[in-house]
């Protein structure tokens, strides 16, 4: 007997086509069912993972908004700290001065030893260093002149405010802009000669 493919059939031997057709009975259908069940389980697992693990559009937008708000707040804090640091007053050393002179309202000679500092903003520190190097001689001369032209009342230890104000005004006048916020004395001695 001949197959549809016109191949003769040998007794007891199966052709490759007949073994595939014969094997597709009970054993072949169970393997197909297992493969379909496996694929179905994978599809169900992927669907469940997508449903439970992937956030919804609302969750994604809420999370993005929270991250944006947090980053903006951190930037605000950093900029506020930087602005605070830039506007923080620091001391700038204007020098030590020792002058022997006779105040115009007395006949005696006095010696004044002063260590002067100026208050400047942190952001102006570099400009102040440059200008102090450039104009140090003029600044020192102006401070000495203010000390020598002071009266005994201004030089008394209880009344430094007027002398400080006069030195501050003169120094800011010599600088290109008013960088000094104030001046003070680290050390002050008035000694009669």
C-alpha positions in Angstrom: 0.0 0.0 0.0 1.2 3.4 -0.8 0.9 6.6 1.1 -0.3 9.8 -0.2 3.3 10.7 -0.7 3.7 7.6 -2.9 6.2 5.9 -0.7 5.9 2.2 -0.3 5.4 0.9 3.2 7.7 -1.8 4.5 6.3 -4.3 7.0 7.4 -3.6 10.6 9.3 -0.4 9.6 7.8 3.0 10.1 8.8 5.9 8.0 9.7 9.1 9.6 6.3 10.6 8.6 4.4 7.8 10.1 6.3 7.8 13.4 5.6 11.6 13.8 2.0 11.0 13.0 1.8 8.0 15.3 3.7 9.7 18.1 1.3 12.7 18.1 -1.3 10.7 19.8 -1.3 10.5 23.6 2.4 11.6 24.2 2.4 14.5 21.8 -0.8 16.1 23.1 0.4 16.0 26.7 3.6 17.8 25.8 1.6 20.4 23.9 -0.6 20.9 26.9 2.5 21.3 29.2 4.0 23.9 26.8 0.7 25.8 26.6 0.3 25.6 30.4 3.9 26.9 30.9 3.4 29.8 28.5 0.1 30.5 30.2 1.7 30.6 33.6 4.5 32.9 32.3 1.9 35.3 30.8 -0.1 35.3 34.1 3.1 35.9 36.1 4.1 38.8 33.8 0.6 40.3 34.1 0.6 40.0 37.8 4.1 41.6 38.1 3.0 44.4 35.8 -0.2 44.9 37.8 1.5 44.9 41.3 5.1 46.1 40.6 4.7 48.8 37.9 3.2 52.0 39.4 0.2 53.7 37.9 0.5 57.0 36.1 -0.8 58.8 39.2 1.9 57.1 41.3 4.6 58.1 38.8 3.5 61.7 38.7 3.2 61.9 42.5 6.7 60.4 42.9 8.1 62.8 40.3 6.4 65.8 42.0 7.8 64.7 45.4 11.3 64.4 43.9 11.0 67.8 42.2 9.8 69.5 45.4 12.6 67.9 47.4 15.3 69.0 44.9 13.9 72.6 44.9 13.9 72.7 48.7 17.5 71.5 48.8 18.5 74.1 46.3 16.7 76.8 48.3 18.5 75.7 51.5 21.9 75.6 49.7 21.4 79.1 48.2 20.2 80.5 51.5 23.3 79.0 53.2 25.5 80.5 50.5 23.8 83.9 50.8 24.2 83.8 54.5 27.9 82.9 54.2 28.5 85.7 51.7 26.8 88.3 54.0 28.6 87.1 57.1 30.9 89.8 58.5 34.5 88.9 59.1 37.5 90.8 60.5 40.1 92.2 58.2 43.4 93.3 59.8 44.2 97.0 59.0 47.5 97.0 60.9 49.3 97.9 64.1 50.0 101.5 64.8 52.3 103.1 67.3 52.4 106.9 67.3 54.1 109.4 69.6 52.4 112.8 69.4 51.2 115.8 71.4 47.4 116.2 71.3 46.4 119.8 70.3 44.7 120.4 73.7 47.7 119.4 75.8 51.4 120.2 76.1 52.5 116.6 77.1 53.6 113.9 74.7 51.7 110.7 74.5 52.2 107.3 72.8 49.3 105.5 71.3 49.5 101.8 70.3 46.6 100.5 68.4 45.9 97.2 66.6 43.0 98.0 64.2 40.7 95.6 62.4 37.9 96.3 60.0 34.6 94.4 59.6 33.8 93.4 56.0 31.4 91.0 54.3 32.8 87.6 53.3 31.9 88.3 49.6 34.2 91.4 49.7 37.2 89.8 51.2 39.1 89.3 47.9 38.4 92.9 46.7 39.5 94.3 50.1 42.8 92.3 50.0 43.5 93.7 46.5 42.7 97.3 47.4 44.5 97.1 50.8 47.7 95.9 49.0 47.2 98.7 46.4 46.4 101.5 48.8 48.1 100.4 52.0 50.4 103.4 52.3 47.5 105.9 51.9 45.4 104.0 54.4 48.1 103.8 57.0 48.9 107.5 56.5 45.2 108.5 56.9 44.8 106.4 60.0 48.0 108.0 61.6 46.7 111.4 60.7 43.4 110.7 62.4 45.2 109.5 65.5 47.5 112.5 65.7 44.7 115.0 65.1 42.6 113.5 67.9 41.9 115.2 71.2 42.4 113.7 74.6 38.7 113.2 74.9 38.7 111.1 71.8 41.7 109.1 73.0 40.3 108.3 76.4 39.4 104.6 76.7 35.8 105.3 77.4 35.3 107.2 74.2 36.7 105.3 71.3 33.5 105.6 69.2 34.4 109.0 67.8 37.9 107.9 66.8 36.6 104.6 65.3 34.0 106.5 63.2 36.6 109.0 61.9 39.0 106.2 60.9 36.1 104.3 59.3 35.0 107.3 57.3 38.5 108.1 56.1 39.2 104.4 55.1 36.0 104.0 53.2 36.7 107.3 51.4 40.1 106.0 50.2 38.6 102.6 49.1 36.8 102.4 45.7 33.6 101.4 47.5 32.4 101.3 51.1 33.5 97.9 52.0 34.3 98.5 55.6 31.2 98.1 57.9 33.0 99.2 61.0 36.4 99.4 62.6 37.5 98.3 66.0 40.6 98.0 68.2 42.0 94.6 69.2 44.6 96.3 71.4 44.7 99.9 72.6 47.1 101.7 74.9 47.5 105.4 75.6 50.8 106.1 77.5 51.9 109.5 78.7 55.6 110.1 77.9 
